[in-house]
């Protein structure tokens, strides 16, 4: 197999640990891990635990990444490999063949993933859920930078403090109405206290009488009812 990065050297069989076999390039020091070798190695892993997020500045001199941004072809089946960003503070990309499932790691990438407990989650990096989290984190970072640029660090910190206080306040909705200058009568119904419904005994006598008359007017009279029927003006015979 030829190296997908330098495209000249042949890959040589090597081992990253006892159970993980790879094909390494002596020229660019990249490493190809086939799908079979990766899943066989993963079966022997207990689990590295939670991901250790970091920033690029946290990388030591011994863990430098040489990320190849060019399109690469799979050294096994020669299909175009797909690239996916690692995220969680790591800005480089991983190349993976969508056809055979093998992955290519540029110099230092596997060691960086191992240092941050991501090396046993490579198969998850290419999932939609993983990439969606990366996009959301990037959006939040840009939004925070926008707020800081507009407000300044001190006012932005004060705004975060107010938001934290507001989220815990029992009358949060009322406070939002005040801040937005919305009167309670114009706000949503859940903000307005609901009065208890009146019972039959609480209805005034006059209101009860009017309600009864209205009801009797619209309802037909039952047969044999003792109430007098309403007066009817019969037509008079002609003279």
FENLIN-V120978 format. One record per residue. N is the residue number from 1. RES is the residue in one letter. SS is DSSP state (helix for helix, strand for strand, loop for the rest). BURIAL is # if it has 9 or more other ideal C-beta (glycine too) atoms within 8 Angstrom, else .. Layout:
N_RES_SS_BURIAL / N_RES_SS_BURIAL
This chain:
1_X_loop_. / 2_X_strand_# / 3_X_loop_# / 4_X_loop_# / 5_X_loop_# / 6_X_loop_# / 7_X_loop_. / 8_X_loop_. / 9_X_loop_# / 10_X_strand_. / 11_X_loop_# / 12_X_strand_. / 13_X_strand_. / 14_X_strand_# / 15_X_strand_. / 16_X_loop_. / 17_X_loop_. / 18_X_loop_. / 19_X_loop_. / 20_X_loop_# / 21_X_strand_. / 22_X_strand_# / 23_X_strand_# / 24_X_strand_# / 25_X_loop_# / 26_X_loop_. / 27_X_loop_. / 28_X_loop_# / 29_X_loop_# / 30_X_loop_# / 31_X_strand_# / 32_X_strand_# / 33_X_strand_# / 34_X_loop_# / 35_X_helix_# / 36_X_helix_. / 37_X_helix_# / 38_X_helix_# / 39_X_helix_. / 40_X_helix_# / 41_X_helix_# / 42_X_helix_# / 43_X_loop_. / 44_X_loop_. / 45_X_loop_. / 46_X_loop_. / 47_X_loop_. / 48_X_loop_. / 49_X_loop_. / 50_X_loop_. / 51_X_loop_. / 52_X_loop_. / 53_X_loop_. / 54_X_loop_# / 55_X_loop_. / 56_X_helix_. / 57_X_helix_. / 58_X_helix_. / 59_X_loop_# / 60_X_loop_. / 61_X_loop_. / 62_X_loop_. / 63_X_loop_# / 64_X_loop_. / 65_X_loop_# / 66_X_loop_# / 67_X_loop_. / 68_X_loop_# / 69_X_loop_. / 70_X_loop_. / 71_X_loop_. / 72_X_loop_# / 73_X_strand_# / 74_X_loop_# / 75_X_loop_# / 76_X_loop_# / 77_X_loop_. / 78_X_loop_. / 79_X_loop_# / 80_X_strand_. / 81_X_strand_# / 82_X_strand_# / 83_X_strand_. / 84_X_strand_# / 85_X_strand_# / 86_X_strand_# / 87_X_strand_# / 88_X_loop_# / 89_X_loop_# / 90_X_strand_# / 91_X_strand_. / 92_X_strand_# / 93_X_strand_# / 94_X_strand_# / 95_X_strand_# / 96_X_strand_# / 97_X_strand_# / 98_X_loop_. / 99_X_loop_. / 100_X_loop_# / 101_X_loop_# / 102_X_loop_# / 103_X_strand_# / 104_X_strand_# / 105_X_strand_# / 106_X_loop_# / 107_X_loop_# / 108_X_loop_# / 109_X_helix_# / 110_X_helix_# / 111_X_helix_. / 112_X_helix_# / 113_X_helix_# / 114_X_helix_# / 115_X_helix_. / 116_X_loop_# / 117_X_loop_# / 118_X_loop_# / 119_X_helix_# / 120_X_helix_# / 121_X_helix_# / 122_X_helix_# / 123_X_helix_. / 124_X_helix_. / 125_X_helix_# / 126_X_loop_# / 127_X_loop_. / 128_X_helix_. / 129_X_helix_. / 130_X_helix_# / 131_X_helix_# / 132_X_helix_. / 133_X_helix_# / 134_X_helix_# / 135_X_helix_. / 136_X_helix_. / 137_X_helix_# / 138_X_helix_. / 139_X_helix_. / 140_X_helix_. / 141_X_helix_. / 142_X_helix_. / 143_X_helix_. / 144_X_helix_. / 145_X_helix_. / 146_X_helix_. / 147_X_helix_# / 148_X_helix_# / 149_X_helix_. / 150_X_helix_. / 151_X_helix_. / 152_X_loop_. / 153_X_helix_. / 154_X_helix_. / 155_X_helix_. / 156_X_helix_# / 157_X_helix_. / 158_X_helix_. / 159_X_helix_# / 160_X_helix_. / 161_X_helix_. / 162_X_helix_. / 163_X_helix_. / 164_X_helix_. / 165_X_helix_. / 166_X_helix_# / 167_X_helix_. / 168_X_helix_. / 169_X_loop_. / 170_X_loop_. / 171_X_loop_. / 172_X_helix_# / 173_X_helix_# / 174_X_helix_# / 175_X_helix_# / 176_X_helix_# / 177_X_helix_# / 178_X_helix_. / 179_X_helix_. / 180_X_loop_. / 181_X_loop_. / 182_X_loop_. / 183_X_loop_. / 184_X_loop_# / 185_X_loop_. / 186_X_loop_. / 187_X_loop_# / 188_X_loop_. / 189_X_helix_. / 190_X_helix_. / 191_X_helix_# / 192_X_loop_. / 193_X_loop_. / 194_X_loop_. / 195_X_loop_. / 196_X_loop_. / 197_X_loop_. / 198_X_loop_. / 199_X_loop_. / 200_X_helix_. / 201_X_helix_. / 202_X_helix_. / 203_X_loop_# / 204_X_loop_. / 205_X_helix_. / 206_X_helix_. / 207_X_helix_. / 208_X_helix_# / 209_X_helix_. / 210_X_helix_. / 211_X_helix_# / 212_X_helix_. / 213_X_helix_. / 214_X_helix_. / 215_X_helix_. / 216_X_helix_. / 217_X_helix_. / 218_X_helix_. / 219_X_loop_. / 220_X_loop_. / 221_X_loop_. / 222_X_loop_. / 223_X_loop_. / 224_X_loop_. / 225_X_loop_. / 226_X_loop_. / 227_X_loop_. / 228_X_loop_. / 229_X_loop_. / 230_X_loop_. / 231_X_loop_. / 232_X_loop_. / 233_X_loop_. / 234_X_loop_. / 235_X_loop_. / 236_X_loop_. / 237_X_loop_. / 238_X_loop_. / 239_X_loop_.
